[in-house]
């Protein structure tokens, strides 16, 4: 069955009496590098934003345009992040949940209902997890766009610091070029050492240079 991104879930929540409905999503969960980002967005039901959809379906230019409209017209929005060290300490699932929780807690308006992409949060707020929610709910789609745009901005900045990995183009994901760079140069201090390709590259680099990457991270 074809699933369309629409306001159905928001309307159902308002029909049950909820008014401040926040959509939540993350970006960068599968990346090998850097923080995982999450956004929380309370859309204004009186200010429709045309074209909201799963950020992965949109071009970078379209995401930028929509992100500006979301920031301008939403009742409240916030983006939070959890860095690679905490991802390694907790695991990516818990880090994603924490980033979403932080985004909710930082909102300028307290939501009374959450629409969450595939997760349930440890918050005393009524919530509904939605599988593939970023393609079904406009609030979650808006959150996915903000999280993706903010994370891509960081990846472009990190590309200037670590140009050998091609982060501006691969956004930290496990492309052939990124994996080859990991084997050649070893991981940076911002890579996720708990992810298998980074661990393998760490061992590869350690064998080639007789240096250990954990020490590189500690000295960074």
For each residue, the residues with C-beta under 8 A, 3 or more apart:
1:
2:
3: 132 135 136
4: 136
5: 52 53 54 134 135 136 137 138 141
6: 136 137 138
7: 10 11 45 137 138
8: 11 12 136 137
9: 12 13 115 128 130 136 137 139
10: 7 13 14 21 43 45 115 137 138 139
11: 7 8 14 15
12: 8 9 15 16
13: 9 10 16 18 21 113 115 128
14: 10 11 17 18 19 21 45
15: 11 12
16: 12 13
17: 14
18: 13 14 21 112 113 126
19: 14 112
20: 42 75 76 109 110 111 112 113
21: 10 13 14 18 42 43 111 112 113 114 115 139
22: 40 41 42 76 104 107 111 113 114 115 139 143
23: 40 41 42 43 114 115 116 133 137 138 139 140 141 142 143
24: 38 39 40 41 100 103 104 114 115 116 117 119 121 140 143
25: 38 39 55 100 116 117 133 134 140 141 143 144 147
26: 29 36 37 38 39 96 99 100 117 147
27: 36 37 38 39 55 144 147 148 150 151
28: 31 34 35 36 37 147 151 171 172
29: 26 36 92 96
30: 173 174
31: 28 34 36 171 172 173 192
32: 172 173 174 178 182 191 192 195 197 198
33: 84 155 158 165 167 172 178 188 190 191 192
34: 28 31 83 84 151 154 155 158 167 172 190 191 192
35: 28 81 82 83 84 87 99 151 154
36: 26 27 28 29 31 81 82 87 92 95 96 99
37: 26 27 28 79 80 81 99 147 148 150 151 154
38: 24 25 26 27 79 80 81 82 96 99 100 102 103 143 147
39: 24 25 26 27 77 78 79 80 103 142 143 144 145 146 147 150
40: 22 23 24 76 77 78 80 100 103 104 106 107 111 143
41: 22 23 24 70 74 76 77 139 142 143 146
42: 20 21 22 23 74 75 76 77 107 109 111 139
43: 10 21 23 47 49 70 73 74 75 138 139 142
44: 47 73 74 75
45: 7 10 14
46:
47: 43 44 73
48:
49: 43 52 66 69 70 73 138 142
50:
51: 58 62 66
52: 5 49 66 138 141 142 145
53: 5 57 58 134 135 141
54: 5 57 58 132 134 135 141 144
55: 25 27 58 63 134 141 144 145 147 148 149
56: 134 144 148
57: 53 54 135
58: 51 53 54 55 62 63 66 145
59: 62 63
60: 63 64 152
61: 64 65
62: 51 58 59 65 66
63: 55 58 59 60 66 67 145 148 149 152
64: 60 61 67 68 149
65: 61 62 68 69
66: 49 51 52 58 62 63 69 70 142 145
67: 63 64 70 71 145 146 149
68: 64 65 71 72
69: 49 65 66 72 73
70: 41 43 49 66 67 73 74 77 142 145 146
71: 67 68 74 77 146
72: 68 69
73: 43 44 47 49 69 70
74: 41 42 43 44 70 71 77 142
75: 20 42 43 44 109
76: 20 22 40 41 42 107 108 109
77: 39 40 41 42 70 71 74 107 142 146
78: 39 40 103 104 106 107 108
79: 37 38 39 103 146 147 150
80: 37 38 39 40 99 100 102 103 106
81: 35 36 37 38 99 150 151
82: 35 36 38 86 87 90 95 96 98 99 102
83: 34 35 86 87 190
84: 33 34 35 87 88 190 191 192 193
85: 88 89
86: 82 83 89 90 95 98
87: 35 36 82 83 84 90 91 92 95 192 194
88: 84 85 192 193 194
89: 85 86
90: 82 86 87 94 95 98
91: 87 94 95 194
92: 29 36 87 95 96 192 194 195
93: 96 97
94: 90 91 97 98
95: 36 82 86 87 90 91 92 98 99
96: 26 29 36 38 82 92 93 99 100 119
97: 93 94 100 101 119 121 122
98: 82 86 90 94 95 101 102
99: 26 35 36 37 38 80 81 82 95 96 102 103
100: 24 25 26 38 40 80 96 97 103 104 116 119 121
101: 97 98 104 105 121 122 123
102: 38 80 82 98 99 105 106
103: 24 38 39 40 78 79 80 99 100 106 107 143
104: 22 24 40 78 100 101 107 111 114 121 123 125
105: 101 102
106: 40 78 80 102 103
107: 22 40 42 76 77 78 103 104 110 111
108: 76 78
109: 20 42 75 76
110: 20 107
111: 20 21 22 40 42 104 107 114 125
112: 18 19 20 21 125 126
113: 13 18 20 21 22 125 126 127 128
114: 21 22 23 24 104 111 121 123 125 126 127 128
115: 9 10 13 21 22 23 24 127 128 130 133 137 139 140
116: 23 24 25 100 119 120 121 127 128 129 130 133 140
117: 24 25 26 129 130 132 133 134 140 143 144
118: 129 130 131 132 133
119: 24 96 97 100 116 129
120: 116 127 129
121: 24 97 100 101 104 114 116 125 127
122: 97 101
123: 101 104 114 127
124:
125: 104 111 112 113 114 121
126: 18 112 113 114
127: 113 114 115 116 120 121 123
128: 9 13 113 114 115 116
129: 116 117 118 119 120 133
130: 9 115 116 117 118 133 136 137 140
131: 118
132: 3 54 117 118 135 136
133: 23 25 115 116 117 118 129 130 136 137 140
134: 5 25 53 54 55 56 117 137 140 141 143 144
135: 3 5 53 54 57 132 141
136: 3 4 5 6 8 9 130 132 133 140
137: 5 6 7 8 9 10 23 115 130 133 134 140 141
138: 5 6 7 10 23 43 49 52 141 142
139: 9 10 21 22 23 41 42 43 115 142 143
140: 23 24 25 115 116 117 130 133 134 136 137 143 144
141: 5 23 25 52 53 54 55 134 135 137 138 144 145
142: 23 39 41 43 49 52 66 70 74 77 138 139 145 146
143: 22 23 24 25 38 39 40 41 103 117 134 139 140 146 147
144: 25 27 39 54 55 56 117 134 140 141 147 148
145: 39 52 55 58 63 66 67 70 141 142 148 149
146: 39 41 67 70 71 77 79 142 143 149 150
147: 25 26 27 28 37 38 39 55 79 143 144 150 151
148: 27 37 55 56 63 144 145 151 152
149: 55 63 64 67 145 146 152 153
150: 27 37 39 79 81 146 147 153 154
151: 27 28 34 35 37 81 147 148 154 155 171
152: 60 63 148 149 155 156 171
153: 149 150 156 157
154: 34 35 37 150 151 157 158
155: 33 34 151 152 158 159 167 168 171 172
156: 152 153 159 160 167 168
157: 153 154 160 161
158: 33 34 154 155 161 162 167 190
159: 155 156 162 163 165 166 167 168
160: 156 157 163
161: 157 158
162: 158 159 165 167 188 190
163: 159 160 166
164: 181 184 185
165: 33 159 162 170 172 178 181 182 185 188
166: 159 163 169 170 175 177 178 181
167: 33 34 155 156 158 159 162 170 171 172
168: 155 156 159
169: 166 175 177
170: 165 166 167 173 175 177 178
171: 28 31 151 152 155 167
172: 28 31 32 33 34 155 165 167 178
173: 30 31 32 170 178
174: 30 32 178 179 197
175: 166 169 170 178 179
176: 179 180
177: 166 169 170 180 181
178: 32 33 165 166 170 172 173 174 175 181 182
179: 174 175 176 182 183 197 201
180: 176 177 183 184
181: 164 165 166 177 178 184 185
182: 32 165 178 179 185 186 187 191 197 198 201 204 205
183: 179 180 201 204 205
184: 164 180 181
185: 164 165 181 182 205
186: 182 201 202 204 205 206 209 211 213 216
187: 182 191 193 198 201 202 205 213
188: 33 162 165 191
189: 216 217 220
190: 33 34 83 84 158 162
191: 32 33 34 84 182 187 188 195 198
192: 31 32 33 34 84 87 88 92 195 198
193: 84 88 187 198 199 202 213 214 217
194: 87 88 91 92 198 199
195: 32 92 191 192 198 199
196: 199 200
197: 32 174 179 182 200 201
198: 32 182 187 191 192 193 194 195 201 202
199: 193 194 195 196 202 203
200: 196 197 203 204
201: 179 182 183 186 187 197 198 204 205
202: 186 187 193 198 199 205 206 212 213 214
203: 199 200 206 207
204: 182 183 186 200 201 207 208
205: 182 183 185 186 187 201 202 208 209 211 213
206: 186 202 203 209 210 211 212 213
207: 203 204 210
208: 204 205
209: 186 205 206
210: 206 207
211: 186 205 206 215 216
212: 202 206 215 216
213: 186 187 193 202 205 206 216 217
214: 193 202 217 218
215: 211 212 218 219
216: 186 189 211 212 213 219 220
217: 189 193 213 214 220
218: 214 215
219: 215 216
220: 189 216 217
